[in-house]
Amino acid sequence: MFIAIRIGLLVLCAVMFSQCGAARRGSTNAPQSSWTEQLVDVGGRRLYIKCSGEPRKGAPIVVMDAGMGNTSEVWSAVQPQVAQFARVCSYDRAGMGKSDRDQKAHSSADIVNDLHNLLAKAGVNPPYVLVGHSLGGMNARLYASKYPNDVVGMVLVDSAHEDENDRMLAVLPPEIKQRAKPEDMVIRTAEDIDFNRSVAEVRAANWHSDIPLIVLTRGSATFNPRDYAIPSLAPKFEQIRLELQKELVRRSSKGKQVIAEKSGHNIHRDQPDLVIEAIREVMETKSAAILARGSAVV
């Protein structure tokens, strides 16, 4: 019976980390000369990064991290539009897209180290506004914990939460929990991620800040009990999901939540305009704060 539900598939694999499918390319008026792409050596391995949009003096650069098992192509409906008002970069994590594979399973801490080296060697200098979808949201929070001076804003796109699995395990019937095995908690995708280690790393960092933060959350209008391995418990799982999304908003004194009522987990695909406008708002909020500080200097 337990094999049929596979705790790892309970939510994060069946719902949170589903493949995004074919990405849509957006049109852009950004100059073609502003687009750059390169493979960068980060220590015996190369990672792929592509940037677009003209650099703006004093303005943050937007850096986007995809969900588990996805490449930078999932941002194809977002990046060209963001490039009209900001310099924006997306990349492929190790083993995905055009990037070289790591020889070992990697965690969020490894991903953060890779991204930090990639940005430095590619000449993509801070400050950053980080945009993370699903697993990418956990990575963004860990990055901001390790490099707080480099991150001035954040957009979480239906982000995974480090406490979600534990909260959902707690509501399972005792006869199911008793038969759980460690291997059942492993989420397997084309990307070799140690998700349990990632959860522990992000939980230990416990990121909190006062930077502009927008949490985009998929709406309950798209809720389907069959998305969960145990449909009878789906309402409880859904309640936990929404509670944890609100908890993410409270991670910053400048946190705000936007509900994507017409979206599933892949808000950047279903309602890309919401992601674009969230990034714009965070950028404008940060710019206004910089101007206010400047005008206060005598």
C-alpha positions in Angstrom: 0.0 0.0 0.0 2.7 2.4 1.0 4.5 1.9 -2.3 1.4 3.2 -4.0 1.6 6.6 -2.3 5.4 7.1 -2.1 5.8 9.9 0.4 8.2 11.7 -1.9 5.4 11.8 -4.5 2.9 13.0 -1.9 3.2 16.7 -2.9 6.6 17.9 -3.9 7.1 15.5 -6.8 3.5 15.0 -8.0 2.6 18.7 -7.7 5.5 21.0 -6.8 8.1 19.6 -9.1 6.1 18.6 -12.2 7.8 19.3 -15.5 6.8 22.6 -17.0 6.3 21.2 -20.5 7.0 23.2 -23.6 8.1 26.7 -22.8 6.7 29.6 -24.7 9.0 32.3 -26.1 8.0 35.8 -25.4 8.5 38.7 -27.8 10.8 41.6 -26.7 11.8 45.0 -27.8 15.2 44.6 -26.0 18.1 45.1 -28.3 19.5 41.8 -29.6 23.0 43.1 -28.8 22.0 43.0 -25.1 21.6 39.2 -25.2 24.6 37.2 -24.1 25.1 33.5 -23.4 28.1 31.6 -22.3 29.4 28.4 -20.7 31.4 29.3 -17.6 33.9 27.1 -15.8 33.0 26.9 -12.1 35.8 24.5 -11.1 36.2 21.7 -13.6 32.5 21.9 -14.8 30.8 24.4 -17.0 27.5 26.1 -16.3 25.3 27.8 -18.9 24.0 31.3 -18.3 22.1 33.7 -20.6 21.5 37.4 -19.9 19.5 40.0 -21.6 18.5 43.7 -21.2 20.7 46.7 -20.9 22.7 47.1 -17.7 21.5 50.1 -15.7 23.8 52.0 -13.5 23.0 51.4 -9.8 20.1 49.0 -10.6 20.0 45.4 -9.4 20.4 42.5 -11.8 17.5 40.0 -11.9 18.7 36.4 -11.5 16.2 33.6 -12.0 16.4 30.0 -10.8 14.0 27.3 -12.2 12.2 24.5 -10.4 13.6 21.0 -10.0 14.2 19.2 -13.2 13.8 22.3 -15.3 16.1 24.4 -17.4 16.4 28.1 -18.0 14.0 27.7 -21.0 11.1 27.7 -18.5 11.6 31.5 -18.2 11.1 32.1 -21.9 7.8 33.9 -21.5 9.3 36.1 -18.7 12.9 36.9 -19.4 12.3 38.8 -22.7 9.7 41.1 -21.1 11.8 41.7 -17.9 14.7 42.6 -20.2 12.8 45.7 -21.3 13.3 47.3 -17.9 16.2 45.4 -16.2 19.3 43.3 -16.9 18.1 39.7 -16.3 19.9 36.4 -16.2 18.8 32.8 -16.1 20.9 29.7 -16.0 21.0 25.9 -16.1 21.9 24.1 -13.0 24.5 21.2 -13.0 23.3 18.4 -15.3 20.5 20.4 -16.8 20.1 21.9 -20.3 23.6 23.0 -21.6 25.4 22.7 -18.2 27.8 19.9 -17.4 26.7 17.3 -14.9 28.2 17.1 -11.4 29.6 13.7 -10.4 27.6 13.6 -7.2 24.1 14.3 -6.0 24.0 18.0 -5.2 21.9 20.0 -2.7 20.7 23.6 -2.3 24.0 24.5 -0.7 25.9 23.1 -3.7 23.6 25.0 -6.0 24.2 28.3 -4.2 27.9 27.8 -4.3 27.7 27.0 -8.1 25.5 30.1 -8.7 27.8 32.4 -6.7 30.8 31.2 -8.7 29.0 31.4 -12.0 27.8 35.0 -11.4 31.3 36.1 -10.3 33.1 34.5 -13.2 30.5 35.6 -15.8 30.9 39.2 -14.6 27.3 39.4 -13.3 27.9 41.6 -10.3 25.6 42.3 -7.3 23.2 43.6 -6.2 20.6 41.0 -7.3 16.9 40.5 -7.2 16.5 36.8 -7.0 13.5 35.0 -8.6 13.0 31.4 -7.7 10.3 28.9 -8.8 9.6 25.8 -6.6 13.0 24.4 -5.5 14.5 27.6 -7.0 12.7 29.5 -4.2 14.4 27.5 -1.5 17.7 28.1 -3.3 17.0 31.8 -3.4 16.4 32.0 0.3 19.6 30.0 1.0 21.6 32.3 -1.3 20.2 35.4 0.5 21.1 33.8 3.8 24.7 33.2 2.8 25.2 36.5 0.8 22.8 38.9 2.4 24.6 42.0 1.2 24.2 40.9 -2.4 20.5 40.4 -2.5 18.2 43.4 -2.4 14.9 41.9 -3.4 13.2 38.5 -4.1 10.2 37.0 -5.9 9.2 33.5 -4.9 7.1 31.8 -7.6 5.0 29.1 -5.9 8.1 28.3 -3.9 8.7 25.0 -2.2 8.8 25.3 1.6 11.3 23.4 3.7 8.6 22.4 6.3 6.0 21.1 3.8 6.9 17.5 3.7 7.1 17.2 7.5 3.8 19.0 8.0 2.1 16.7 5.5 3.7 13.6 6.9 2.2 14.6 10.3 -1.4 14.2 9.1 -0.9 10.8 7.5 -2.7 7.9 9.1 -0.4 6.0 11.6 -0.5 2.8 9.7 1.0 4.5 6.7 3.7 6.5 8.6 4.8 3.3 10.4 5.7 1.8 7.0 7.6 4.7 5.7 11.2 4.2 4.7 14.0 6.8 4.1 14.1 5.9 0.4 10.5 6.8 0.0 11.4 10.4 0.8 13.7 10.7 -2.2 12.4 12.7 -5.1 13.8 11.5 -8.4 13.9 13.6 -11.5 16.4 14.0 -14.4 18.3 16.3 -12.0 20.3 14.6 -9.3 19.1 16.6 -6.3 19.5 15.5 -2.7 16.2 17.1 -1.6 16.3 15.9 2.0 19.7 17.5 2.5 18.5 20.7 0.8 15.5 20.9 3.1 17.8 20.6 6.1 20.2 23.3 4.8 17.4 25.8 4.1 15.7 25.1 7.4 19.0 25.7 9.3 19.5 29.0 7.5 16.0 30.2 8.5 16.2 33.2 6.2 14.5 36.4 7.3 15.1 39.9 6.0 13.7 43.4 5.4 14.1 43.4 1.6 11.2 43.7 -0.8 9.6 40.3 -1.2 6.7 39.1 -3.3 5.3 35.6 -2.8 3.3 34.4 -5.8 1.1 31.5 -4.9 -1.1 29.3 -7.1 -4.7 29.8 -6.4 -7.2 27.3 -4.9 -9.3 27.6 -8.1 -6.9 25.1 -9.7 -7.0 22.7 -6.7 -7.6 19.1 -7.7 -7.6 16.4 -5.0 -6.2 13.9 -7.6 -3.0 16.0 -7.6 -2.3 14.4 -4.3 -1.4 10.7 -3.8 -4.1 10.4 -1.1 -7.1 12.4 -2.4 -9.0 12.0 0.8 -6.4 14.0 2.6 -6.1 16.6 -0.1 -8.0 19.4 1.7 -5.6 19.1 4.7 -2.6 19.1 2.4 -4.0 22.1 0.6 -4.5 24.0 3.9 -0.9 23.3 4.9 0.4 24.5 1.6 -1.5 27.8 1.9 -0.4 28.3 5.5 3.2 27.8 4.6 3.0 30.2 1.6 1.7 32.9 4.1 4.6 32.0 6.4 7.0 32.8 3.5 5.4 36.3 3.2 6.3 36.9 6.9 10.0 36.2 6.2 10.4 39.8 5.3 9.1 43.0 6.9 8.4 44.1 3.3 6.6 40.8 2.3 3.6 40.7 0.1 1.5 37.8 -1.3 -0.2 37.7 -4.7 -2.6 34.8 -5.5 -2.4 33.5 -9.1 -6.0 32.4 -9.3 -5.7 31.1 -12.9 -2.4 29.2 -12.4 -1.2 25.8 -11.4 2.2 25.3 -10.0 3.9 26.8 -13.0 2.8 30.5 -12.7 5.5 31.7 -15.0 3.9 29.6 -17.7 0.2 30.0 -16.9 0.3 33.7 -15.9 3.7 35.1 -16.8 2.5 38.7 -16.6 2.1 38.2 -12.8 5.8 37.2 -12.5 6.9 40.1 -14.7 4.9 42.6 -12.7 6.1 41.2 -9.4 9.7 41.6 -10.6 9.0 45.1 -11.8 7.4 46.1 -8.5 10.4 44.8 -6.5 12.8 46.6 -8.8 10.8 49.9 -8.5 10.5 49.5 -4.7 14.2 49.0 -4.4 15.0 52.0 -6.7 12.6 54.2 -4.7 14.4 53.3 -1.5 17.8 54.1 -3.1 16.5 57.5 -4.2 15.1 58.2 -0.8 18.4 57.4 0.9 20.2 59.6 -1.6 17.9 62.6 -1.0 18.5 62.3 2.7 22.2 62.8 2.3 23.3 66.4 3.1 
